Amino acid sequence: KLNPVNDYSLPFLEEAFAPFVERGFITFVRGGAKEGEFLCAHDAVDDVHITGSEFTHDVIVWGHPDDPETAQRRERHEPRLTKPITSELGGVTPVIVVPGEWSEKDLVYQARNVVGMVTNNVSFNCVAAKVLVVDADWKHRGAFIAAVKDVFRTIPARPAYYPGAGTRYQRFVDAYGERAEAVSAGPIEGSSESDAPVLEWLIVSDVSSD
């Protein structure tokens, strides 16, 4: 089942997986929380895999927090969903840079990789890179971080279409203030036609490990 935010991709997915769809191996479904709940509980479904937030996972497994029975289920360790479930949840994904003798070409190549991990799908992937871990004593540390910023400056900011993105972005800005450095090529062409906010890529350097 597609997230309603991404249900525009249905015809593309059906085309890409046409041989499997035609033979009945896979079916794509549109819908929201109601349809998702129905599918999770359906007898024809043996296993559940979700991508989303911790909240979504907990609602599926234990029930909605507004339901008084949800807390009781947790206390009894009796989940509402008894089927096997795996969950790919949103998080703060780190990229750990292994120090070494890197050439200038290496620095630029890997900087592009890192930026691609952040900017793909406007960073709305559960595993999108969010933290860059670099050895403080690595002699190429400064050059690598500069290369990452340079690549970001070539990537236009795109409409942040996912619900709540603007609010979370502002919380980040409020928390880090002037340390949050905007690094983008400005708004992408045509973004003014979107109702979603256009948010520049931000980098905060020298974050404490504490």
N, C-alpha and C positions, 0 to 999 in steps of 0.2 A: 504494500500500500504506500502510495506516495504522500509525502508531506504536502498539505494544501498549498504551501508556498511554492512548491516545485512541480505542481501537477501539470504545468504547461509542457513538461518534458515527456508526457505520456506517449504521444505519437512517435517521438524520436526513439524512445526505449522499445516500443513495439516493433519499430522498423529494424532496429539493431538486433533484436532477439527474435525476429520473425520465425526462423526455423523452429525454435523452441515453443513459441506461442502457438504456431500452427499445429504442432503435435501434442499440445496440451501439457507440456512440461512446466510452463510458467504462465502466470496470469498477473497483470498489473491492474490495480484498483485505485480509483480516486476516492477521497473522503477525508473526514476529520477524526476527532476523538471517538465519536459514536461508532463509526465504521470500524475503527481500529479495535475498539472494545469487542465488537461483534466478532471480528475475525479471530482475535485471541482466544475467545471462548468457544469458537466453533469446533464441532467434533471432527471435522475434516483436517484440522490443523493439529499437528503433533508437536511441533517445536516452534518457538518464537524467537526472532532476532529483531532488535530495534536499533535505530540510531536516533539520538536526541539528547535530552537532558536527564539529569538524575531524577528530577521531578516526574518526568514521563515514565521512567522505569518504575519508580515507587508506586505511581498510580496503577500501573498495570499489575504489578506483583502484589501490592498490599491493599490498594483502594485509594479513593480520593481523601485528602486530609479533612475535608468537611464531613465525611462519614464517620460517626463515632465508633463504628466497628473496626475502622482501620487501625487505630491505636491498640485496640484489644487484640487484633490479629498479630500485630508486631510483638506484643508482650507474650503471646502464646506461641510465637514462631510458627504461625499457621498462615502462610501466604494464600491470597485469593487465587492466584494463578499457580496451579500445581504442575504445569507442563515445564519441560526444560526451556530456559530462556538465556540468551546471550545478549549483551548490550554494549554497543559502542557509544559511549557517552562523551559529550563535549568536555574539554578539559584545557589545561595549560600545557601544551605539548612542548617539550624541550628539544633543541637541536644541540648536541654536544660536539664541539669541534676538537678533534684530536690534533694537538700541536705537532709541528714537524718542519722539515725544510721544504717550504712551499715556494714555488715560483710565482711571479706576478700573474702568469696565466692561470695557475692553480687558484689563486686568490679570487680572481674575477669569475672563474668557472663555478667555484663553490658558492660565491656570493649570489650568483644568479640562481643556483639551486635553492638556497635558503629563501630568497625573496619569492621564488615560485611556490615554495611550501606555504608562504604567508598569503600571497595574493590570489591564489587559485580560487575561483568561485567567490571572489570578494572576501575570502577568508572564512566563509561559512561552511567549513568542513569540521567534523568532530576532531580530526587529527591535524588541523592546521597548526603550523609552527607558531609558537607564541613567546618562547624564551630561548635566547641564544646564549649558550654556556661556553665561555672562552677562557682559557688559562690566562691568569693575570700576568704571568711571567713570560708568555710566548712572545718572541721578538716580532712576530708578524701581527700581533693582536690589533694594534692601531690601524695598520694597513688593511686588515681584513674587515674591520668594522666600517672603515671609510668606504671600502668597496661595496659593502652591503648598502650603505646609505646612497651611494652613487647609483646603484641599480634601482633602488626605490624611486629615485628622482626621475627615472625614465618611465615609470608606471603611472598612468593617470588614475586619479581617484574615481571610483565608480559608485553608483547608487547602492547604499547599504539596505538591500531589500528585505532582510530578515526582520520580523517583528521584534521590537525592543532594542535593536542595535544602537540607535541614537542615544537612548538612555544609558546603556552600558558604556558606550564611548565617552559620554560626558562624565560618568563616575570615574573613569580612568583619568581623564583630563583633570578633574577636580582633585584626585588623589596625588598626582605627580606635578601639577602646575607647570611651571616654565621648563621643568626637566623633560616634559613630553615634547619632543621635537618632531614637527611635521615634515615629512619627506615624501613628496609625490610630485608628479608633473602637472598638478592642477586637475580640475574636473575633466572627465572624459567628454568628448564631443557628444552633444545630445542629452547630457545628464539633466539639463534644466527641465526636460519634458517629464521627468520621473517625479512621483510623489515622495519617493524615499530620499532620506538625507544623503548627501554626498560627503563622505568622511575621509579625510586625508589619512594616509598611513602615518602612524606614530612610532617613534623609537625613544625609549628611555634607557640611557647608558649608565653603566656603573651601579647597577642595582645590587644591594647587599644580599648575600646568600641567607641572611637571617630574615 
